[in-house]
Amino acid sequence: MTNPIDTRSLLDQMRALASAARTLPAWGEQAPKGEFAQVLRASLAAVNGLQEKASGMAEAFERGEPGVSLAEVTLAREKAGLAFQAALQVRNKLVSAYQDIMNMPI
C-alpha cells in the first residue's frame, strides 16, 4: 500500500527551496569568498548527504515504515541524481581546465 502524496509538505518544501534560491548570488555577482577547496569540499558533502538521505528513505520505504511514500523516495533519488550529475560536470570542467593549462607552451 502506498501513502498518498502530502501536497502541503511538498508545497512547504518548494517554498523553502525557493527562499533558499533567493539567497544565492545572481548570475555575474560575486560569490561568497572562501577557498576553492573548502567550497568544493562543502559541495561534495552536500551531494553525499543527498545520496545518503535518498538511500535511507528507500530503505525505510522497503521496510514499510509509515510516513515514507513512494513519491518522496522518488523525489529524493532524483535530487541526489541531479546533484551527482552537477558534481560530475564540475569535475569534467576542472579536468579539462587542468589539461588546457598543462598543454600551454612555456
C-alpha positions as CSV (number, residue, x, y, z in Angstrom):
1,M,0.0,0.0,0.0
2,T,1.4,3.4,-1.0
3,N,1.0,6.5,1.0
4,P,-0.8,9.4,-0.6
5,I,1.3,12.4,-1.6
6,D,1.2,15.0,1.1
7,T,0.7,18.1,-1.1
8,R,1.1,20.5,1.9
9,S,4.5,19.0,2.7
10,L,5.6,19.2,-0.9
11,L,4.4,22.8,-1.2
12,D,6.3,23.7,2.0
13,Q,9.5,22.1,0.6
14,M,9.1,24.0,-2.7
15,R,8.7,27.3,-0.8
16,A,11.8,26.5,1.3
17,L,13.8,25.8,-1.8
18,A,12.6,29.0,-3.5
19,S,13.6,31.1,-0.5
20,A,17.0,29.4,-0.3
21,A,17.5,30.1,-4.0
22,R,16.8,33.8,-3.4
23,T,19.8,34.0,-1.1
24,L,22.2,32.7,-3.8
25,P,24.1,35.4,-5.7
26,A,22.7,36.3,-9.1
27,W,24.5,35.5,-12.3
28,G,27.6,37.6,-12.5
29,E,27.6,38.7,-8.9
30,Q,30.4,37.9,-6.6
31,A,30.0,34.6,-4.8
32,P,30.9,34.4,-1.1
33,K,34.6,34.4,-0.6
34,G,36.3,31.3,0.6
35,E,39.0,28.9,-0.5
36,F,38.1,26.9,-3.6
37,A,38.9,23.6,-1.8
38,Q,36.6,24.5,1.1
39,V,33.7,25.3,-1.3
40,L,34.4,22.1,-3.3
41,R,34.5,20.0,-0.1
42,A,31.2,21.5,1.2
43,S,29.6,20.9,-2.2
44,L,30.7,17.3,-2.3
45,A,29.5,16.8,1.3
46,A,26.1,18.2,0.3
47,V,25.9,15.8,-2.6
48,N,26.9,12.9,-0.3
49,G,24.2,14.0,2.2
50,L,21.5,14.0,-0.5
51,Q,22.6,10.5,-1.6
52,E,22.6,9.2,1.9
53,K,19.2,10.7,2.6
54,A,17.8,9.1,-0.6
55,S,19.2,5.7,0.3
56,G,17.8,5.9,3.8
57,M,14.4,6.9,2.5
58,A,14.4,4.0,0.0
59,E,15.4,1.5,2.8
60,A,12.6,2.9,5.0
61,F,10.1,2.5,2.2
62,E,11.2,-1.0,1.5
63,R,10.8,-1.9,5.2
64,G,7.3,-0.4,5.0
65,E,7.8,2.3,7.6
66,P,4.8,4.7,7.9
67,G,5.2,8.2,6.7
68,V,7.5,7.4,3.7
69,S,5.8,7.5,0.4
70,L,7.0,6.3,-3.0
71,A,6.7,9.9,-4.3
72,E,9.0,11.2,-1.6
73,V,11.5,8.4,-2.2
74,T,11.5,9.1,-5.9
75,L,12.0,12.9,-5.4
76,A,14.9,12.3,-3.0
77,R,16.5,9.9,-5.5
78,E,16.1,12.4,-8.4
79,K,17.5,15.2,-6.3
80,A,20.5,13.1,-5.4
81,G,21.0,12.1,-9.0
82,L,20.8,15.7,-10.3
83,A,23.3,16.8,-7.6
84,F,25.7,14.0,-8.6
85,Q,25.4,14.9,-12.3
86,A,26.2,18.5,-11.5
87,A,29.2,17.5,-9.4
88,L,30.4,15.2,-12.3
89,Q,30.1,18.1,-14.8
90,V,32.2,20.3,-12.4
91,R,34.8,17.6,-12.2
92,N,34.9,17.3,-16.0
93,K,35.4,21.1,-16.4
94,L,38.2,21.0,-13.8
95,V,39.9,18.2,-15.6
96,S,39.6,20.0,-18.9
97,A,40.9,23.2,-17.5
98,Y,43.9,21.3,-16.0
99,Q,44.6,19.7,-19.3
100,D,44.5,23.0,-21.1
101,I,46.9,24.6,-18.6
102,M,49.3,21.6,-18.9
103,N,49.3,21.8,-22.7
104,M,50.2,25.5,-22.8
105,P,53.6,26.2,-24.2
106,I,56.1,27.8,-21.7
